[in-house]
Amino acid sequence: MPPKFDRKLNQHGVKGVYYGGEWVDLEDCAGTFQPDSSKCSGCPTRATCPRSQSRNAAASTLANKDTVYDVIIIGAGCIGTSIARELSRYSLKTLLVESADDVSQGATKGNSGIVHAGYDDKPGSVRAKFCWPGNQMFPQLDRELRFGYQKNGSLVVATSTKELEVLEELMERGNINGVKNLRIIQKEELFQMEPALNPDCIAALYAPDAGNVIPYEFAIALAENAVDNGVELRIRREVTAIAKGKDGCFEVDLRHWEPQDYVDVRKKMGKSIDGTESKEISLLSLVMRLCVSFPASIVVMEGLVRFGLLEPSSKDDTKMVMTIVAFISTALVLFLPGGKRHRGTSVLKDIVAKCPPPVGSGDDGKVTLKDMFQGGSGSKTVQHGATVALESVKAKYVINCAGSYSDQIARMIGDDSFYIKPRLGDYILLNRNQGHLAHSTIFPCPDPVLGKGVLVQQTLWGNLILGPTARDMHNKETRDMSNESIQEYILSKCKQLCPYFDAKEAIHGFCGARSKSSRGDWIIEPSSKDANFIHVAGIDSPGLAGSPAISLYVVELMQKAGLKMPPNINFNPNRAPIITPKVGLRGLKMGPPGKNDSDGKDEATMAKNVICKCEKVTELEVVRALRRSLPIDSTQGIRKRTRAGMGHCQGDAENYDCECRVRAIISRENGVSPEEVGGRPWPATSTLSQRWVYKDDMQKEGLEKRMNNN
């Protein structure tokens, strides 16, 4: 029998939250984690976004298709969204484009979420330059954006005198890199901190400033605040070509795709396949193009005067009227986007009954390595995407944040100065009842070739995360590892750090592609082919930690390149959270669809109605996410923002059927049929044989066996 560890660690959202790195009890959340909504961006209740773009992107397209952007950012992971948010501090016309079906669908979705301290990076490297400064920016970022940041510290443990020497080397490296507060702790203090460690551990390097976030929630918060402050977003836009026009601007060609199932449903219903609603949006488009394009307006008025249809004296009055009409039209686009929306009138129970069941077996949603370069489970291939439009956008500057696809983007301007060598990292996620086994992020002594190695860590929400592997795709042996071999590697290696976890409590598996570059370091520089094209490429670990500092440096590069950057006097750094902290089921109601559902308008009822039983997600939290500034049209989008479907049962229809409930709310809020709402693909990057592990005894026994194989 393994020993019992009777400590209870805090879990974000349960009786309190992590805010600015520290724990805040529920009674102290008002005014801090839960701010006055009038002081935040994204707080007002609005209609949902148009399909595959932010409200302001739709308005801009309608107003003037010949818009020249100051900056186009390619890629909406934690790097692209950090830069977008930083640029939103300035009065610029900025467009963020993402090839996947949501922000944060690449490496940002598939990593540990560690905010590294920076002791491991080679002194003098680009990594070392940005990791520690970025780490120090996270507490203030979280106080503004409320994504949830826990400063839990990290431990690199040693089990021999030889490994003690490695700890000394790491501490010296950290000191050179400017990392503060590092120290080596001995066995007694180590086991007071982490009693569930392998008893063979004798010491550890302790970095108290290391922390962790949920990486996709971090990127979503950055993107929301960037868009609230003026940045435009288009998703499902694959960059196909980049050229330089005669006017000196970049011309970026985009392929707009939508899932084939969605396209088929829209065709069947007689609707436009790109997501716009026909008559309302076309009329609005006409008004916007006539009124907002002032040169066109002047030409029209001059023509009317010339043919005697307008008195010359009334020309100025007409200009004023057309300006007012343009303002009203813009407001209509911003607050009633995507044409007619029928929010809050449908009965959820009736919509749930029409929803297709969630998918938890088969290989139709399997993600390949190539898919991971462009959004993984949210990529065009996995979603069986069909091209619905070809677009071309112009910009004075381009920032390449395309992750594993960044070398291909570079090739589009003739730059072959680097290439990406993808390294896959696989993880296994355990149930919340295992999270108490590790408060700190626990590492072994690093491998000289594979780096930091596996880790054991309690996530922000209380799960225990195990992994990752380090599978170089140019190495056939690691590239072709079986699912069972991957699981055995993770479980057996993590057992050497923390031998007491229960592998049968696995609930999910996933994988991310790290963008290692051929140069062996991060690439943050203007392209040698064009000084107005900035590479932010090859950003592997600790890229999440460095991202805030990287964004500041990119702003400096833009200024040096000649971009005029007047301040945005309306910039609002604050964002309200989506989640509401809870105390068990206090004040909440559970039941079958229809028993506790709201009419889509009564927020008090929404706040009580539990949509996801495992994670206690309410209808109000789902609606709150949908009415923010980013487009959401799938249960996956809500899953990443609210955790609905991320709990013990993983959205099992036979348990509480939370995925169908979420799909019904999206259908109601977006004013579309449930068939137009996307679901969760399976298996995506999971190594598990089916989605609902908790009721598969054979799979659970297999995991336990692989954990004990040494």
QUIVEN-V662506 format. One record per residue. PHI is phi in whole degrees, -180 to 180 (NA if undefined). PSI is psi in degrees with one decimal (999 if undefined). D_LAST is the distance of its C-alpha to the last C-alpha in Angstrom with 1 decimal. Layout:
# QUIVEN-V662506
PHI;PSI;D_LAST
PHI;PSI;D_LAST
This chain:
# QUIVEN-V662506
NA;128.2;19.5
-69;151.8;18.3
-65;155.7;21.2
-94;139.0;23.8
-119;102.7;24.6
-91;34.3;28.2
-97;146.3;28.9
-115;117.3;30.3
-96;149.8;29.9
-66;146.2;32.5
-125;126.7;32.1
-52;128.8;34.4
90;-8.2;37.2
-109;106.1;36.8
63;16.5;39.7
157;-170.6;39.8
-147;162.8;38.4
-91;126.5;36.9
-140;118.6;39.9
66;21.9;40.2
99;-18.7;36.9
-114;160.0;37.9
-80;135.9;38.0
-125;123.0;41.3
-67;156.4;42.2
-54;-43.1;43.8
-67;-15.3;47.3
-103;5.8;47.1
-75;-31.0;46.1
-63;127.8;49.7
87;-10.4;51.0
-117;-85.1;47.7
-69;-34.7;44.9
-108;91.2;47.5
-85;172.3;50.4
-64;118.7;54.0
-61;-24.2;53.6
-69;-14.9;56.7
-101;4.4;55.1
-115;153.3;52.1
-79;146.8;51.7
78;4.6;50.7
-80;-39.5;51.9
-59;144.9;55.0
-75;123.9;54.7
-137;171.3;55.3
-67;159.0;55.0
-71;167.8;51.7
-74;160.2;51.2
-64;166.6;52.4
-65;126.6;49.9
63;20.9;47.5
-162;157.3;49.4
-74;163.4;50.5
-58;-45.5;54.0
-69;-27.3;55.3
-68;-39.9;54.0
-64;-43.5;55.9
-64;-40.9;59.0
-65;-41.3;58.9
-64;-42.0;58.6
-66;-39.3;61.5
-69;-42.1;63.6
-162;107.0;63.3
-73;-10.7;61.3
-98;20.8;62.3
-55;135.3;60.4
-107;115.9;59.3
-80;150.1;56.3
-70;-44.4;55.9
-140;136.7;52.1
-115;127.5;49.7
-105;125.2;46.0
-101;111.8;43.6
111;123.5;40.4
-117;48.0;39.9
-87;-162.3;36.4
-67;-26.5;36.2
-75;-51.8;37.9
-61;-40.9;40.7
-73;-33.2;41.4
-62;-44.0;41.4
-67;-41.1;44.0
-60;-43.7;46.0
-65;-39.2;46.2
-67;-39.8;47.4
-69;-23.3;50.0
-70;-9.2;51.3
-72;-10.9;52.8
-117;155.0;55.3
-82;81.4;58.0
-129;159.3;56.5
-99;102.1;56.1
-120;135.3;52.4
-121;129.5;50.4
-108;121.4;46.7
-117;141.6;45.5
-136;133.2;42.1
-77;-21.5;41.1
-87;-176.4;39.0
-89;8.2;40.3
-168;165.7;39.7
-70;158.3;39.0
67;28.9;35.4
-93;-4.3;34.0
-96;-131.2;32.2
-61;-27.7;29.5
-61;-34.3;31.1
-77;-28.4;29.9
-111;56.4;26.3
-144;179.9;25.1
-75;-21.4;24.0
77;21.7;27.6
-85;132.8;27.2
-96;87.6;30.4
-63;153.5;29.0
-81;-37.6;31.1
114;13.3;31.1
-78;-18.1;29.8
-89;-15.5;27.3
-81;142.4;30.0
-63;124.5;31.7
-56;136.6;35.1
90;-8.4;37.9
-79;164.5;35.9
-65;-36.8;37.1
-57;-49.1;34.0
-63;-31.0;34.9
-65;-34.1;38.4
-110;-19.7;37.7
-65;-57.0;34.5
-63;-45.7;35.9
-59;-39.1;39.3
-65;-42.7;37.8
-53;-43.3;35.7
-72;-12.7;38.9
-88;-14.3;40.6
-66;-41.2;38.4
-57;-45.4;40.0
-70;-37.8;43.4
-58;-43.5;42.2
-70;-33.3;40.7
-64;-27.5;44.0
-88;-42.3;45.8
-104;-16.6;43.6
57;47.7;41.7
-90;-13.8;38.5
96;106.7;36.5
-134;124.5;35.0
-113;119.0;32.9
-89;86.9;32.8
-98;-10.0;29.6
78;160.3;28.7
-130;153.6;25.4
-130;127.9;23.2
-104;111.9;21.3
-94;148.3;19.3
-118;141.9;19.0
-119;6.1;16.9
-154;165.4;18.9
-66;-31.6;22.5
-64;-41.4;21.7
-70;-26.2;20.4
-60;-37.5;23.6
-64;-36.1;25.5
-65;-40.2;23.9
-60;-41.8;25.0
-62;-41.5;28.5
-64;-41.5;28.5
-65;-39.7;27.6
-66;-39.4;30.3
-65;-41.1;32.8
-62;-42.8;32.1
-62;-40.7;32.5
-62;-41.5;35.8
-63;-36.5;37.1
-79;-2.0;36.3
87;9.1;38.3
-72;130.7;35.6
-97;161.1;37.0
69;13.5;35.7
-72;142.3;32.5
-158;156.2;31.5
-98;125.1;28.8
-107;147.7;28.2
-92;176.4;27.1
-57;-44.2;24.8
-61;-49.7;27.5
-66;-36.9;28.6
-60;-45.2;25.1
-79;-18.4;24.2
-68;-37.4;27.6
-75;-44.5;26.8
-134;82.6;23.3
-68;-17.0;22.7
-93;12.7;19.4
-70;161.8;17.6
-56;126.9;14.8
-59;-17.3;17.0
-76;-10.7;16.0
-67;135.7;17.9
-117;-18.2;21.3
-169;172.4;23.2
-158;150.5;23.4
-86;122.5;25.8
-108;124.6;27.6
-118;92.9;29.5
-66;-18.1;31.6
-87;-6.2;33.2
-68;151.0;30.2
-148;-172.5;30.4
-149;152.2;29.4
-135;170.9;31.3
-90;110.4;30.8
-60;-38.6;31.4
-73;-31.0;33.4
-68;-35.1;35.6
-61;-49.5;36.3
-66;-38.6;37.5
-62;-42.8;39.5
-62;-43.6;41.3
-61;-45.8;42.2
-66;-43.1;43.4
-58;-49.0;45.5
-68;-35.7;47.2
-62;-46.2;47.8
-67;-40.1;49.5
-59;-27.0;51.4
-100;15.7;52.8
116;-14.7;53.9
-70;139.3;51.1
-96;147.5;51.2
-129;133.7;48.1
-129;125.0;47.7
-105;171.9;44.5
55;39.0;43.9
-121;107.4;45.6
-91;125.1;44.1
-75;124.3;45.7
-111;-22.8;47.1
-163;151.4;49.4
-136;127.8;50.8
-135;164.6;54.2
-107;123.2;56.7
-80;172.1;60.0
-65;-24.7;63.5
-83;2.8;63.6
88;-1.3;60.6
-92;151.9;58.3
-76;140.1;55.0
-114;111.7;55.1
-106;118.3;51.8
-90;133.8;51.5
-123;139.1;49.4
-104;114.3;48.4
-88;119.5;48.5
-117;156.6;46.3
-138;153.8;45.9
-58;140.3;43.7
-60;-38.4;45.4
-60;-41.3;45.4
-65;-45.0;47.2
-60;-43.9;49.7
-63;-42.3;50.4
-65;-42.1;51.1
-65;-41.4;53.4
-62;-42.9;55.3
-62;-34.1;55.8
-88;-4.1;57.2
76;26.8;59.4
-105;162.3;57.6
-68;140.5;56.8
-80;-10.8;53.4
-93;3.3;52.7
98;-9.6;52.8
-83;151.1;56.2
-92;138.5;58.8
-62;-76.4;61.9
-69;-45.1;65.3
-63;-45.4;64.5
-71;-32.7;62.4
-68;-41.9;64.8
-65;-43.4;67.7
-64;-39.4;65.9
-59;-43.5;64.9
-62;-47.0;68.5
-61;-45.6;69.7
-63;-43.8;67.0
-69;-33.1;67.7
-75;-38.8;71.4
-93;-36.6;71.3
-83;-28.2;68.5
-81;92.3;69.2
-61;-39.0;72.3
-58;-42.5;73.5
-64;-39.1;73.6
-62;-43.1;75.4
-65;-41.5;78.0
-60;-44.6;78.6
-60;-45.5;79.1
-67;-39.8;81.6
-61;-39.9;83.5
-64;-39.9;83.9
-65;-39.6;85.2
-66;-43.2;87.7
-61;-37.4;88.8
-95;13.4;89.7
74;16.7;91.4
-94;-5.5;88.8
-147;131.2;88.0
-69;137.1;90.4
-56;-36.4;89.5
-67;-22.3;90.0
-94;3.4;87.3
-63;-43.2;84.6
-65;-39.4;83.1
-62;-38.9;83.1
-66;-39.6;81.3
-57;-44.0;78.7
-64;-43.2;78.1
-62;-43.9;77.9
-66;-34.1;75.4
-64;-42.9;73.3
-63;-43.6;73.3
-61;-41.3;72.3
-62;-41.6;69.5
-62;-45.4;68.2
-64;-41.0;68.4
-62;-42.4;66.7
-61;-43.6;63.8
-60;-39.5;63.5
-63;-40.3;63.4
-66;-40.9;60.6
-70;-35.8;58.6
-105;-16.5;59.1
-130;62.5;59.5
-75;159.7;57.2
71;20.1;56.5
86;-152.1;59.8
-75;130.4;60.4
-121;134.8;57.8
-112;75.7;58.2
-89;135.4;56.1
81;15.0;56.0
-113;-18.7;58.2
-82;149.5;55.9
-86;121.1;54.5
-58;-40.1;50.7
-57;-39.6;50.5
-69;-36.0;52.4
-71;-42.2;50.2
-56;-40.0;46.9
-63;-23.8;48.3
-93;-7.2;48.7
-77;138.7;45.2
-68;150.0;42.8
-69;154.3;39.6
-67;155.2;36.4
-100;130.9;34.0
-138;11.6;30.5
-150;172.8;29.7
87;-179.2;30.4
-124;12.6;30.0
-62;-32.4;33.5
-100;25.0;32.2
-71;138.8;29.3
-101;127.7;29.2
-93;171.5;29.0
-59;-44.5;28.4
-62;-38.0;32.2
-62;-35.4;32.7
-67;-22.4;30.6
-69;-22.5;33.1
-132;41.4;35.8
112;4.8;34.6
55;-124.9;31.6
-66;-14.8;32.3
-101;15.3;35.8
-83;165.4;36.6
-60;-41.9;39.6
-67;-48.9;37.6
-65;-34.2;35.4
-86;4.5;38.5
52;53.7;40.5
-72;146.8;42.9
-121;138.3;46.5
-69;127.3;48.7
-114;-15.3;51.5
-165;151.8;53.1
-114;128.4;53.3
-124;155.7;54.0
-135;127.5;55.0
-124;149.4;54.9
-115;146.1;56.3
-153;152.5;55.3
-78;-31.2;56.3
-136;148.9;52.7
-128;137.0;49.3
-116;121.6;45.9
-93;99.9;42.9
-119;39.2;39.9
-86;15.1;38.4
59;-127.4;34.8
-68;-11.7;33.1
-101;4.2;36.6
-66;-30.2;38.4
-69;-34.7;38.7
-68;-37.0;40.4
-64;-41.1;42.8
-61;-38.8;43.6
-62;-26.0;44.5
-67;-18.4;47.1
-112;16.0;49.2
82;17.3;48.6
-100;111.3;46.0
-117;34.6;43.3
-78;-7.7;42.3
-156;163.4;38.6
-141;159.5;36.1
-96;133.2;33.0
-112;90.2;29.5
-64;138.7;27.5
-124;121.5;23.9
-87;140.8;22.2
-124;115.6;20.3
-99;147.1;18.6
-133;157.7;18.3
-126;131.9;17.7
-108;129.3;20.4
-102;161.9;20.3
-61;161.6;23.5
-60;-26.6;25.8
-70;-3.3;25.0
-104;-8.8;21.7
-65;-24.7;23.5
-69;-10.2;24.6
-75;-16.6;21.2
-150;114.6;21.8
-87;-48.1;25.3
-79;165.8;24.8
-84;119.6;22.8
-109;121.8;19.7
-116;152.7;18.3
-81;173.8;16.1
-61;138.7;18.2
-67;148.3;19.0
-81;136.2;17.8
-62;-23.1;20.9
-104;-48.8;20.7
-90;-4.2;19.0
85;-139.3;20.6
-62;-29.2;19.8
84;-170.4;16.3
-70;166.1;15.0
-143;160.1;17.0
-125;130.6;17.5
-156;139.7;21.2
-79;129.0;23.8
-77;170.5;26.0
-54;-38.3;29.8
-90;1.3;30.2
103;-2.5;27.6
-76;167.0;24.5
-108;124.5;21.1
-107;137.0;19.9
-124;137.1;16.4
131;-169.1;15.9
-101;171.6;17.2
-76;178.5;15.9
-141;76.1;18.2
-97;100.8;19.2
-70;128.3;22.3
-77;-11.4;24.5
-86;-4.4;26.1
-103;112.1;22.8
-59;-37.6;22.5
-62;-44.8;18.8
-81;-30.6;18.0
-64;-37.6;21.2
-101;20.6;20.4
-61;139.1;16.8
-75;163.1;16.9
-58;-40.4;16.8
-65;-39.4;13.7
-67;-38.9;11.9
-63;-46.2;13.3
-62;-42.8;12.3
-63;-42.0;8.6
-59;-50.6;8.9
-64;-51.6;11.1
-67;-43.2;9.7
-70;-38.6;6.1
-68;-42.0;8.3
-70;-29.2;11.1
-62;-30.4;9.5
-69;-19.5;9.5
-92;-46.6;13.1
-139;96.9;14.2
-80;1.9;12.2
-107;3.2;15.2
-75;157.5;15.7
-104;107.9;16.2
-63;-22.9;14.6
-71;-8.3;17.5
-91;12.6;19.9
-63;136.5;19.2
-123;-14.6;22.7
-163;151.9;22.6
-135;145.8;20.8
-154;171.3;22.6
-146;148.1;22.7
-131;152.4;25.1
-103;114.2;26.4
-84;137.4;26.9
-92;74.6;30.1
-77;137.1;29.3
-99;159.9;32.6
-66;-17.6;33.5
-84;-12.4;35.0
79;11.0;31.8
-154;169.5;33.5
-66;148.6;35.2
-116;106.4;38.6
-132;93.3;41.3
-167;159.1;44.6
-67;145.7;47.7
-65;143.7;47.4
-67;-17.2;49.2
-87;-25.1;50.9
-162;119.2;52.3
-66;-16.5;52.4
-92;6.3;52.6
-114;111.8;49.3
-103;125.6;46.5
-90;130.4;42.9
-128;81.5;40.1
-130;162.9;37.3
64;31.1;33.8
-88;88.3;33.0
-95;-164.9;29.3
-59;136.0;27.5
-98;56.7;29.2
-61;-36.7;32.0
-59;-47.5;32.2
-63;-38.4;32.9
-81;-12.7;35.4
-56;-42.7;37.2
-64;-38.4;40.1
-72;-35.8;40.9
-59;-43.1;40.6
-63;-37.1;43.2
-64;-41.2;45.7
-67;-37.7;45.4
-63;-37.6;46.0
-60;-41.7;49.1
-61;-43.0;50.3
-62;-39.4;49.7
-65;-41.3;51.7
-65;-41.6;54.5
-65;-29.5;54.6
-78;-7.1;54.8
107;4.5;58.0
-73;123.6;57.0
-78;130.0;59.4
-131;72.6;57.6
-66;145.3;60.0
-66;147.6;58.4
-85;103.3;57.8
-69;-14.5;60.1
-101;8.8;58.7
-60;129.9;55.0
-120;112.4;53.3
-78;-10.2;49.9
-95;139.9;49.2
-132;137.5;47.3
-81;149.5;47.1
-74;159.0;43.7
-88;-38.8;43.1
-84;155.1;41.3
-116;123.1;43.0
-65;147.4;41.2
-135;163.0;41.4
-117;95.8;41.3
55;-133.5;39.7
-101;15.9;42.1
-59;122.7;45.2
79;2.7;47.9
-107;158.3;45.8
-131;132.6;46.6
-118;153.7;44.3
168;176.4;45.6
-66;159.5;46.0
-53;134.2;47.4
102;-24.5;51.0
-72;-42.3;51.0
-122;6.8;50.4
-67;147.9;50.7
-88;177.9;53.1
-92;8.5;55.8
88;0.5;54.1
-126;-31.6;56.5
-83;99.9;56.2
-67;-30.8;53.5
-63;-41.1;53.7
-69;-42.1;52.7
-58;-40.1;49.9
-68;-18.1;48.5
-99;-23.0;48.1
-80;110.1;46.9
-79;122.7;43.1
-97;-35.2;41.8
-123;113.2;38.0
-69;-44.2;37.3
-61;-44.0;33.6
-102;2.3;34.5
55;42.7;38.2
-83;134.0;39.5
-100;164.0;43.3
-59;-37.5;45.8
-64;-38.7;47.3
-65;-38.5;44.1
-65;-46.0;43.8
-65;-39.9;47.5
-60;-42.3;47.3
-64;-42.4;44.6
-66;-30.4;46.7
-92;8.9;49.8
-78;-166.2;48.3
-93;-0.3;49.0
-108;143.5;46.2
-71;134.9;46.5
-134;124.5;44.2
-140;21.4;44.5
-145;156.9;41.2
-66;-26.5;39.0
-62;-40.4;36.3
-62;-41.4;38.6
-72;-36.3;39.2
-57;-42.6;35.5
-72;-24.9;34.8
-95;-26.8;37.9
-124;-13.4;37.8
77;9.3;34.3
-64;115.2;36.0
97;2.5;33.4
-100;2.3;30.4
-86;-160.7;29.8
-56;-42.0;27.9
-90;-7.0;29.7
54;42.4;29.7
73;29.1;33.4
-63;125.1;33.3
-64;-26.8;36.9
-81;-8.4;36.7
-97;-76.6;36.0
-130;-6.6;38.4
57;44.5;38.7
-68;-30.4;38.6
-64;-40.4;38.2
-68;-35.5;41.5
-65;-42.6;43.1
-64;-44.0;42.2
-58;-39.9;43.4
-66;-39.4;46.7
-67;-41.1;47.2
-61;-43.1;46.7
-58;-47.2;49.2
-64;-48.7;51.7
-69;-38.6;51.4
-86;-7.6;51.4
67;38.6;54.2
-129;169.3;52.4
-76;155.3;51.4
-61;-24.7;47.9
-68;-20.2;47.4
-87;-3.5;47.7
-97;128.4;44.8
-75;154.4;41.4
-114;-171.7;38.3
-89;121.2;34.5
-70;154.4;33.1
-140;139.0;30.1
-91;-0.4;27.3
55;-119.2;28.1
-109;11.8;24.8
-71;144.6;22.6
-93;-2.0;19.5
-78;152.3;20.4
-80;-21.9;22.3
-153;163.0;25.2
-72;-36.1;26.6
-99;75.3;27.0
-65;-32.9;23.5
-61;-18.6;24.8
-117;20.8;26.6
-115;89.6;24.1
-62;-35.5;22.3
-65;-42.7;20.6
-67;-39.3;19.1
-64;-41.8;18.1
-66;-36.0;16.3
-64;-40.5;14.4
-64;-42.3;13.3
-63;-40.8;12.2
-64;-43.7;10.2
-68;-29.7;8.4
-63;-34.8;7.9
-92;1.1;6.2
-83;119.7;3.8
-113;999;0.0
